[in-house]
Amino acid sequence: MDIREIKIYELCRAFTESFIGDPKYSDPVLSNWEQLQNNLIKSIENPDRHRVIGVYRGNEPIGLFAFLTLHYEKYVEMLVGLSRNRDAYSEMLHYLEENFCDYNIDFVFNPRNDLLRELLEARSAEFDIEQQKMLLSTPGLNVDTTGIETFSEQYAMQYYAIHNRDMYWTGEKVAAATEKFRTFLAIENGKVVGYMDVTYCFEENEPYDLFVLPEYRRRGYGRKLLAKALEMNQPKGMMLLVDVNNAAAIRLYGSAGFVKVENQNCLTAHLTIRE
C-alpha cells in the first residue's frame, strides 16, 4: 500500500461516488453537492490549509481522506473519510502520527463505521455523543423575538464569558469569522443570557451552538433565538446536528419545522497525537 496526494478531483470522483447511499461507510458531510464542493473539492484546490490523500493498493484506491490542517494551532480535522478497508484507515492514522505529532485531531464520521471507530478506540480517542441530523422542512416560527439582538461589541465580553469553550469554534473565533457566522444574543435587562451561532454563507446553513444560562431556561429564549435565526436565514435552507439523547432540543427543532434525516448522523472523536 502507498499514500498519494490527490491534486485533481477527477482522480477520485468515481471512488467518491461509489459511497453514495452506503449505510455504513458513506460520509455524513458529503450528503449534497454543496458539502462535496466545500469539504472535498475546495480542500483539493487549497493545499496550503488542507491535505487530501488517497490510500492505494497497487493502482487500486482503497481510501480517500481530506483534512483541514491549521499548523499555527496544531489542529487537524478530518473533513472527508471514505473507505471500506481496515488497512486504509490504519494507513491514514499512521500518516497522521508521522506528520502531526502533538496535534489535536477531530474525526467526524458515520456512526456505523465500525472500522474507524475500533481503530480510534484502540488509540484511546474520546468520543462525543452521536448526533442526529435534522433538515428544515417547513420554515418559520411564529414567535415574538423581542429581546434577541445580533452580536455587537457592546455585549462581546458577556458573550465570550458564557460561550462553550470545549469546542474549536469558541466565541472569540466565531466573532472573528464574520464571513461565515452570525451570532444572535438573548438579552434580559442588559445581560446576555443566551446565544446562537449560525452560519449564513451557504445555501444550507447550520446552527453551531445554542445555549441559554440554566437560570433563564424555560422562558422561551431558545425558541426566540431559533426563530430569529430562521427569519434571517430566509430564503436559504438549514440543517442541524443535535445529540441523539437531547429530547428537549429535538422537540424544539421539530416544532420549528425540522425533521430527522435517516442514515446521515455523525459521530465525532478527538485524538491527540503523541510520540
C-alpha positions as CSV (number, residue, x, y, z in Angstrom):
1,M,0.0,0.0,0.0
2,D,1.1,3.6,-0.6
3,I,-0.3,7.1,0.1
4,R,-0.6,9.6,-2.7
5,E,-1.6,13.3,-2.5
6,I,-4.7,14.0,-4.5
7,K,-4.4,17.1,-6.6
8,I,-7.3,16.7,-9.1
9,Y,-10.9,15.8,-8.1
10,E,-11.4,13.8,-11.3
11,L,-8.9,11.3,-10.0
12,C,-11.1,10.4,-7.1
13,R,-14.6,11.2,-8.5
14,A,-15.6,7.6,-9.2
15,F,-14.3,6.3,-5.9
16,T,-16.1,9.1,-4.0
17,E,-19.4,8.4,-5.9
18,S,-19.2,4.7,-5.0
19,F,-20.0,5.6,-1.4
20,I,-23.2,7.4,-2.1
21,G,-26.0,5.8,-0.1
22,D,-23.8,3.3,1.7
23,P,-25.4,2.9,5.1
24,K,-22.1,2.1,6.9
25,Y,-19.4,3.8,5.1
26,S,-20.9,6.9,3.4
27,D,-19.6,10.2,4.8
28,P,-22.3,12.3,6.5
29,V,-20.5,15.5,5.4
30,L,-20.8,14.6,1.7
31,S,-24.6,14.3,1.5
32,N,-25.2,17.0,-1.1
33,W,-23.3,18.9,-3.8
34,E,-22.5,21.9,-1.6
35,Q,-20.9,19.7,1.0
36,L,-18.9,17.9,-1.7
37,Q,-17.7,21.2,-3.0
38,N,-16.8,22.7,0.4
39,N,-15.3,19.6,2.1
40,L,-13.5,17.8,-0.7
41,I,-13.2,19.8,-4.0
42,K,-12.1,23.0,-2.2
43,S,-9.8,21.0,0.0
44,I,-8.0,19.7,-3.1
45,E,-7.9,23.2,-4.6
46,N,-6.4,24.8,-1.4
47,P,-3.4,22.7,-0.4
48,D,-2.0,25.5,1.9
49,R,-4.6,24.7,4.6
50,H,-5.6,21.2,3.6
51,R,-4.2,17.7,2.9
52,V,-6.1,15.3,0.6
53,I,-4.6,11.8,0.4
54,G,-5.5,8.6,-1.3
55,V,-4.5,5.2,0.0
56,Y,-3.7,2.7,-2.8
57,R,-3.1,-1.0,-3.1
58,G,-1.2,-1.1,-6.3
59,N,-3.2,1.2,-8.6
60,E,-6.5,0.5,-6.9
61,P,-7.7,3.2,-4.5
62,I,-9.0,1.8,-1.2
63,G,-9.3,5.0,0.8
64,L,-9.8,8.8,0.4
65,F,-9.2,11.3,3.2
66,A,-9.3,15.1,3.4
67,F,-8.0,17.1,6.3
68,L,-8.1,20.7,7.4
69,T,-4.6,21.4,8.8
70,L,-4.0,24.5,11.0
71,H,-0.4,24.3,11.9
72,Y,-0.3,27.5,14.0
73,E,-3.0,25.9,16.2
74,K,-1.6,22.4,16.0
75,Y,-5.1,21.3,14.9
76,V,-6.3,18.9,12.3
77,E,-9.9,18.0,11.3
78,M,-10.9,15.1,9.1
79,L,-13.3,16.6,6.6
80,V,-13.7,13.5,4.5
81,G,-13.1,9.9,5.3
82,L,-14.1,7.2,2.8
83,S,-13.0,3.6,2.9
84,R,-14.4,0.1,3.4
85,N,-11.0,-1.3,4.2
86,R,-9.5,-1.5,7.7
87,D,-5.9,-1.3,6.3
88,A,-6.7,2.0,4.6
89,Y,-7.8,3.5,7.9
90,S,-4.7,2.2,9.6
91,E,-2.5,3.7,6.9
92,M,-4.3,7.1,7.3
93,L,-3.8,7.0,11.1
94,H,-0.1,6.1,10.6
95,Y,0.2,9.1,8.2
96,L,-1.2,11.4,10.8
97,E,1.0,10.0,13.5
98,E,4.1,10.6,11.4
99,N,3.2,14.1,10.2
100,F,1.2,15.7,13.0
101,C,2.9,14.9,16.3
102,D,1.3,16.9,19.3
103,Y,-1.6,18.0,17.2
104,N,-5.2,17.7,18.3
105,I,-7.2,15.9,15.7
106,D,-11.0,15.7,15.3
107,F,-12.7,12.9,13.3
108,V,-16.3,13.4,12.1
109,F,-17.7,10.2,10.6
110,N,-20.6,7.8,10.1
111,P,-21.5,6.2,13.5
112,R,-22.0,2.9,11.7
113,N,-18.4,2.9,10.5
114,D,-17.1,0.2,12.9
115,L,-13.7,0.0,11.2
116,L,-12.7,3.6,12.0
117,R,-14.4,3.6,15.4
118,E,-12.5,0.4,16.6
119,L,-9.1,1.8,15.4
120,L,-9.8,5.1,17.3
121,E,-10.9,3.3,20.4
122,A,-7.7,1.3,20.3
123,R,-5.8,4.6,20.4
124,S,-7.9,5.8,23.4
125,A,-9.7,8.6,21.4
126,E,-12.5,10.4,23.2
127,F,-16.0,10.2,21.6
128,D,-18.8,12.7,21.7
129,I,-22.4,11.7,21.8
130,E,-23.8,10.6,18.4
131,Q,-25.6,13.5,16.6
132,Q,-28.9,13.3,14.8
133,K,-29.1,15.2,11.5
134,M,-32.3,17.3,11.1
135,L,-33.3,19.2,8.0
136,L,-35.6,22.2,7.8
137,S,-38.8,21.1,6.0
138,T,-41.4,23.8,6.8
139,P,-39.6,27.0,7.6
140,G,-40.6,29.6,10.2
141,L,-41.6,30.0,13.8
142,N,-44.4,32.4,14.7
143,V,-42.6,33.7,17.8
144,D,-42.1,37.2,19.2
145,T,-38.3,37.8,19.0
146,T,-38.2,40.8,21.3
147,G,-35.0,40.7,23.4
148,I,-33.0,39.0,20.6
149,E,-30.2,41.0,19.1
150,T,-27.4,40.4,16.7
151,F,-23.9,40.3,18.1
152,S,-22.2,43.7,18.8
153,E,-19.1,44.8,20.6
154,Q,-21.3,46.1,23.4
155,Y,-22.0,42.6,24.5
156,A,-18.8,40.9,23.4
157,M,-17.3,40.2,26.8
158,Q,-20.5,38.8,28.2
159,Y,-20.9,36.6,25.2
160,Y,-17.3,35.3,25.4
161,A,-17.8,34.6,29.2
162,I,-20.7,32.2,28.7
163,H,-19.7,30.6,25.4
164,N,-18.9,26.9,25.3
165,R,-15.1,26.7,25.3
166,D,-15.0,22.9,24.9
167,M,-15.1,23.2,21.1
168,Y,-13.0,24.5,18.2
169,W,-15.3,27.4,17.5
170,T,-15.0,29.4,20.7
171,G,-16.9,32.7,21.0
172,E,-13.8,34.7,20.0
173,K,-13.2,32.6,16.9
174,V,-16.9,32.9,15.9
175,A,-16.9,36.7,16.3
176,A,-13.8,37.0,14.2
177,A,-15.2,34.8,11.4
178,T,-17.7,37.4,10.1
179,E,-17.7,36.0,6.6
180,K,-19.1,32.7,8.0
181,F,-21.2,33.2,11.1
182,R,-24.0,35.3,12.5
183,T,-24.5,35.3,16.3
184,F,-27.8,36.1,18.0
185,L,-27.9,37.1,21.6
186,A,-30.7,36.8,24.1
187,I,-30.7,40.0,26.3
188,E,-32.5,40.5,29.6
189,N,-32.0,43.8,31.5
190,G,-28.7,44.4,29.7
191,K,-27.4,40.9,30.5
192,V,-26.5,38.2,27.8
193,V,-28.5,35.2,29.0
194,G,-28.1,33.1,25.8
195,Y,-26.7,32.9,22.3
196,M,-26.9,31.1,19.0
197,D,-24.1,30.8,16.5
198,V,-25.2,30.0,13.0
199,T,-23.6,30.0,9.5
200,Y,-25.1,32.3,6.8
201,C,-22.7,31.8,3.8
202,F,-24.1,28.5,2.5
203,E,-27.2,27.5,0.6
204,E,-27.9,25.1,3.5
205,N,-26.8,26.8,6.8
206,E,-26.2,25.3,10.2
207,P,-26.5,26.3,13.8
208,Y,-23.2,25.5,15.5
209,D,-24.2,26.2,19.1
210,L,-27.3,27.2,21.1
211,F,-27.0,27.9,24.8
212,V,-29.2,29.6,27.4
213,L,-28.0,30.1,31.0
214,P,-29.6,27.5,33.3
215,E,-31.4,30.0,35.5
216,Y,-33.0,31.6,32.3
217,R,-34.3,28.4,30.8
218,R,-38.0,27.6,30.3
219,R,-38.6,31.3,29.4
220,G,-38.7,30.8,25.7
221,Y,-35.3,32.1,24.8
222,G,-34.3,29.0,22.9
223,R,-37.3,29.4,20.7
224,K,-36.7,33.1,20.3
225,L,-33.1,32.6,19.2
226,L,-34.1,29.9,16.7
227,A,-36.9,32.0,15.3
228,K,-34.6,34.9,14.7
229,A,-32.0,32.7,13.1
230,L,-34.7,31.2,10.8
231,E,-36.0,34.6,9.9
232,M,-32.6,36.0,9.0
233,N,-31.7,32.8,7.1
234,Q,-34.6,33.0,4.6
235,P,-34.8,32.1,1.8
236,K,-32.0,29.6,2.3
237,G,-32.2,26.1,3.7
238,M,-31.0,25.0,7.1
239,M,-29.8,21.7,8.7
240,L,-28.5,20.9,12.1
241,L,-26.9,18.3,14.3
242,V,-28.3,17.5,17.8
243,D,-27.2,15.0,20.4
244,V,-29.4,11.9,19.9
245,N,-30.2,11.9,23.6
246,N,-31.2,15.5,23.8
247,A,-35.0,15.1,23.7
248,A,-35.8,18.7,24.6
249,A,-33.7,20.1,21.7
250,I,-35.1,17.6,19.3
251,R,-38.7,18.6,20.3
252,L,-37.7,22.3,19.9
253,Y,-36.3,21.8,16.5
254,G,-39.2,19.6,15.5
255,S,-41.7,22.3,16.5
256,A,-39.8,24.7,14.2
257,G,-40.2,22.5,11.1
258,F,-37.1,20.3,11.3
259,V,-37.4,16.6,10.5
260,K,-34.9,13.8,11.2
261,V,-32.8,12.6,8.3
262,E,-32.1,8.9,8.3
263,N,-28.6,7.5,7.7
264,Q,-26.8,10.9,8.0
265,N,-26.0,11.0,11.7
266,C,-22.4,12.0,12.8
267,L,-20.0,10.8,15.4
268,T,-17.0,12.9,16.5
269,A,-13.9,11.6,18.1
270,H,-11.0,13.5,19.5
271,L,-7.4,12.3,19.4
272,T,-4.1,13.9,20.4
273,I,-1.1,12.5,18.5
274,R,1.8,11.9,20.9
275,E,5.3,10.5,20.2
